Amino acid sequence: MQKKKINMDYRWILKISIIGFLISILFSFVSEISIPLVNPFLGSFIVLTFVFIGVLFDMIGVAITASSIAPFNSMNSKRVRAANIAIKLLQNAEKVSSFCNDVIGDICGIISGSGSVIIAISIANTFSYDIFITTLISTSIIAALTIGGKAIGKSLAVNNSNAIVYDFALLISVFYNVKK
């Protein structure tokens, strides 16, 4: 049995690693600066925003991999707005899903986890609660919300992949238009 040659795009891997590093610095900076300075309620809102962003991008990444290009080719021939962007996204599904799932989704998961620790310490100090128990509960809640949210998002993505890809392409079309 002959092994199939794996085609690796090392420039893409280096590029996405650098982009991931830079986005991680940005997200970490925002959370590390903002969360300790606000009350636990607002800090929780910031952390939940990171959870939502992670779930949303995970859903988009799954939709990109589950979607078919055929309906978008048809839409593009009829000059439907953003169909050409959807086609570009699907032609680059491996890279787009890697960016959405691995870069944005995973970074948001890490940031929300560390943010929940900051909130737990703030709550423990404010109300004289045990730091260990408060941190354990806080991080567990964020993990459960992330896991449950991603499970719901994946189910939605698989069952509505074309609609999600098109909506994402429409959003991108506000900022960017692919030349034919």
C-alpha beads as a LAMMPS data file, in Angstrom:
LAMMPS data file: protein, C-alpha beads

180 atoms
179 bonds

1 atom types
1 bond types

-500.0 500.0 xlo xhi
-500.0 500.0 ylo yhi
-500.0 500.0 zlo zhi

Masses

1 110.0

Atoms # bond

1 1 1 0.000 0.000 0.000
2 1 1 1.451 3.315 -1.093
3 1 1 1.374 6.296 1.255
4 1 1 -0.408 9.377 0.015
5 1 1 1.836 12.437 -0.114
6 1 1 0.601 15.142 2.252
7 1 1 0.756 18.597 0.745
8 1 1 1.764 21.127 3.422
9 1 1 1.702 24.862 2.849
10 1 1 4.475 25.865 5.225
11 1 1 4.135 29.569 4.410
12 1 1 0.456 29.421 5.417
13 1 1 1.338 27.589 8.637
14 1 1 3.944 30.233 9.520
15 1 1 1.593 33.061 8.544
16 1 1 -1.360 31.732 10.572
17 1 1 0.908 31.090 13.558
18 1 1 2.108 34.704 13.490
19 1 1 -1.449 35.991 13.030
20 1 1 -2.587 33.799 15.926
21 1 1 0.208 35.151 18.105
22 1 1 -0.701 38.763 17.295
23 1 1 -4.447 38.254 17.824
24 1 1 -3.711 36.443 21.076
25 1 1 -1.641 39.383 22.290
26 1 1 -4.452 41.786 21.369
27 1 1 -7.196 39.717 23.026
28 1 1 -5.045 39.044 26.101
29 1 1 -4.173 42.715 26.402
30 1 1 -7.833 43.727 26.229
31 1 1 -8.892 41.160 28.828
32 1 1 -5.926 41.672 31.181
33 1 1 -6.367 45.458 31.144
34 1 1 -10.151 45.648 31.267
35 1 1 -11.316 42.766 33.475
36 1 1 -9.359 43.608 36.663
37 1 1 -10.476 47.253 36.478
38 1 1 -14.210 46.597 36.344
39 1 1 -16.685 45.130 38.789
40 1 1 -17.255 41.353 38.617
41 1 1 -20.586 41.803 36.800
42 1 1 -19.045 43.784 33.935
43 1 1 -15.989 41.499 33.953
44 1 1 -18.334 38.521 33.577
45 1 1 -19.983 40.240 30.619
46 1 1 -16.553 40.696 28.981
47 1 1 -15.698 37.026 29.559
48 1 1 -19.083 35.912 28.198
49 1 1 -18.445 38.081 25.135
50 1 1 -15.216 36.144 24.514
51 1 1 -17.131 32.864 24.959
52 1 1 -19.765 34.045 22.440
53 1 1 -17.124 35.130 19.904
54 1 1 -15.368 31.766 20.250
55 1 1 -18.606 29.827 19.786
56 1 1 -19.635 31.989 16.818
57 1 1 -16.322 31.565 14.995
58 1 1 -16.259 27.843 15.750
59 1 1 -19.724 27.599 14.180
60 1 1 -18.571 29.545 11.110
61 1 1 -15.505 27.307 10.732
62 1 1 -17.626 24.150 10.850
63 1 1 -20.143 25.640 8.388
64 1 1 -17.320 26.426 5.960
65 1 1 -16.153 22.802 6.019
66 1 1 -19.695 21.380 5.799
67 1 1 -20.972 23.645 3.018
68 1 1 -21.182 22.929 -0.689
69 1 1 -19.889 25.366 -3.301
70 1 1 -22.557 24.467 -5.920
71 1 1 -25.360 26.736 -4.639
72 1 1 -22.962 29.655 -4.449
73 1 1 -21.799 29.103 -8.034
74 1 1 -25.451 29.294 -9.060
75 1 1 -26.008 32.423 -6.966
76 1 1 -22.849 33.994 -8.385
77 1 1 -24.029 33.408 -11.965
78 1 1 -27.160 35.356 -11.039
79 1 1 -24.961 38.090 -9.524
80 1 1 -26.309 37.602 -5.994
81 1 1 -24.471 39.874 -3.603
82 1 1 -21.625 38.223 -1.657
83 1 1 -21.882 34.902 -3.520
84 1 1 -18.407 35.496 -4.933
85 1 1 -17.063 35.974 -1.401
86 1 1 -18.745 32.752 -0.262
87 1 1 -17.049 30.964 -3.170
88 1 1 -13.644 32.332 -2.128
89 1 1 -14.274 31.243 1.455
90 1 1 -15.207 27.726 0.327
91 1 1 -12.291 27.483 -2.095
92 1 1 -10.054 28.185 0.889
93 1 1 -12.079 26.120 3.384
94 1 1 -9.030 24.556 5.050
95 1 1 -7.483 27.950 5.769
96 1 1 -10.730 29.720 6.669
97 1 1 -11.835 26.976 9.061
98 1 1 -8.365 26.880 10.625
99 1 1 -8.504 30.624 11.191
100 1 1 -12.060 30.566 12.574
101 1 1 -11.775 27.420 14.710
102 1 1 -8.136 27.373 15.742
103 1 1 -7.122 31.015 15.836
104 1 1 -10.220 32.915 16.929
105 1 1 -12.133 30.053 18.594
106 1 1 -9.226 28.664 20.597
107 1 1 -7.834 32.056 21.583
108 1 1 -11.259 33.115 22.860
109 1 1 -11.451 29.887 24.864
110 1 1 -8.088 30.545 26.485
111 1 1 -8.844 34.207 27.163
112 1 1 -12.274 33.447 28.644
113 1 1 -10.695 30.835 30.908
114 1 1 -8.047 33.214 32.200
115 1 1 -10.637 35.991 32.499
116 1 1 -12.837 33.748 34.624
117 1 1 -9.918 33.269 37.026
118 1 1 -9.495 37.045 37.353
119 1 1 -13.222 37.424 38.060
120 1 1 -13.160 34.563 40.571
121 1 1 -10.305 36.184 42.497
122 1 1 -12.156 39.504 42.477
123 1 1 -15.349 37.869 43.763
124 1 1 -13.442 35.886 46.394
125 1 1 -11.665 39.002 47.630
126 1 1 -14.795 41.174 47.575
127 1 1 -17.035 38.728 49.433
128 1 1 -14.361 36.877 51.482
129 1 1 -15.067 33.580 49.699
130 1 1 -12.551 30.769 49.379
131 1 1 -10.413 31.523 46.290
132 1 1 -9.963 27.850 45.384
133 1 1 -13.701 27.064 45.391
134 1 1 -14.634 30.334 43.653
135 1 1 -12.051 29.778 40.915
136 1 1 -13.103 26.156 40.502
137 1 1 -16.762 27.114 40.078
138 1 1 -16.027 30.109 37.819
139 1 1 -13.767 28.237 35.396
140 1 1 -16.151 25.264 35.353
141 1 1 -19.086 27.496 34.432
142 1 1 -17.108 29.100 31.592
143 1 1 -15.942 25.679 30.366
144 1 1 -19.514 24.346 30.415
145 1 1 -20.844 27.406 28.570
146 1 1 -18.090 27.100 25.962
147 1 1 -18.577 23.364 25.450
148 1 1 -22.378 23.620 25.358
149 1 1 -22.256 26.656 23.089
150 1 1 -19.886 24.955 20.670
151 1 1 -22.052 21.821 20.633
152 1 1 -25.097 23.909 19.738
153 1 1 -23.056 25.892 17.196
154 1 1 -21.723 22.763 15.504
155 1 1 -25.211 21.312 15.201
156 1 1 -26.509 24.569 13.715
157 1 1 -23.483 24.780 11.396
158 1 1 -23.902 21.279 9.995
159 1 1 -27.651 21.694 9.485
160 1 1 -27.538 25.271 8.127
161 1 1 -24.077 25.461 6.598
162 1 1 -24.996 27.245 3.368
163 1 1 -27.043 29.912 5.178
164 1 1 -24.258 30.519 7.708
165 1 1 -21.610 30.757 4.987
166 1 1 -23.780 33.170 3.021
167 1 1 -24.488 35.352 6.082
168 1 1 -20.757 35.415 6.893
169 1 1 -19.983 36.315 3.261
170 1 1 -22.579 39.111 3.426
171 1 1 -20.906 40.489 6.553
172 1 1 -17.505 40.347 4.889
173 1 1 -18.919 42.059 1.774
174 1 1 -19.599 45.165 3.859
175 1 1 -15.835 45.567 4.277
176 1 1 -14.376 43.725 1.293
177 1 1 -15.383 42.783 -2.243
178 1 1 -13.627 39.984 -4.114
179 1 1 -12.665 40.904 -7.652
180 1 1 -13.752 38.438 -10.340

Bonds

1 1 1 2
2 1 2 3
3 1 3 4
4 1 4 5
5 1 5 6
6 1 6 7
7 1 7 8
8 1 8 9
9 1 9 10
10 1 10 11
11 1 11 12
12 1 12 13
13 1 13 14
14 1 14 15
15 1 15 16
16 1 16 17
17 1 17 18
18 1 18 19
19 1 19 20
20 1 20 21
21 1 21 22
22 1 22 23
23 1 23 24
24 1 24 25
25 1 25 26
26 1 26 27
27 1 27 28
28 1 28 29
29 1 29 30
30 1 30 31
31 1 31 32
32 1 32 33
33 1 33 34
34 1 34 35
35 1 35 36
36 1 36 37
37 1 37 38
38 1 38 39
39 1 39 40
40 1 40 41
41 1 41 42
42 1 42 43
43 1 43 44
44 1 44 45
45 1 45 46
46 1 46 47
47 1 47 48
48 1 48 49
49 1 49 50
50 1 50 51
51 1 51 52
52 1 52 53
53 1 53 54
54 1 54 55
55 1 55 56
56 1 56 57
57 1 57 58
58 1 58 59
59 1 59 60
60 1 60 61
61 1 61 62
62 1 62 63
63 1 63 64
64 1 64 65
65 1 65 66
66 1 66 67
67 1 67 68
68 1 68 69
69 1 69 70
70 1 70 71
71 1 71 72
72 1 72 73
73 1 73 74
74 1 74 75
75 1 75 76
76 1 76 77
77 1 77 78
78 1 78 79
79 1 79 80
80 1 80 81
81 1 81 82
82 1 82 83
83 1 83 84
84 1 84 85
85 1 85 86
86 1 86 87
87 1 87 88
88 1 88 89
89 1 89 90
90 1 90 91
91 1 91 92
92 1 92 93
93 1 93 94
94 1 94 95
95 1 95 96
96 1 96 97
97 1 97 98
98 1 98 99
99 1 99 100
100 1 100 101
101 1 101 102
102 1 102 103
103 1 103 104
104 1 104 105
105 1 105 106
106 1 106 107
107 1 107 108
108 1 108 109
109 1 109 110
110 1 110 111
111 1 111 112
112 1 112 113
113 1 113 114
114 1 114 115
115 1 115 116
116 1 116 117
117 1 117 118
118 1 118 119
119 1 119 120
120 1 120 121
121 1 121 122
122 1 122 123
123 1 123 124
124 1 124 125
125 1 125 126
126 1 126 127
127 1 127 128
128 1 128 129
129 1 129 130
130 1 130 131
131 1 131 132
132 1 132 133
133 1 133 134
134 1 134 135
135 1 135 136
136 1 136 137
137 1 137 138
138 1 138 139
139 1 139 140
140 1 140 141
141 1 141 142
142 1 142 143
143 1 143 144
144 1 144 145
145 1 145 146
146 1 146 147
147 1 147 148
148 1 148 149
149 1 149 150
150 1 150 151
151 1 151 152
152 1 152 153
153 1 153 154
154 1 154 155
155 1 155 156
156 1 156 157
157 1 157 158
158 1 158 159
159 1 159 160
160 1 160 161
161 1 161 162
162 1 162 163
163 1 163 164
164 1 164 165
165 1 165 166
166 1 166 167
167 1 167 168
168 1 168 169
169 1 169 170
170 1 170 171
171 1 171 172
172 1 172 173
173 1 173 174
174 1 174 175
175 1 175 176
176 1 176 177
177 1 177 178
178 1 178 179
179 1 179 180
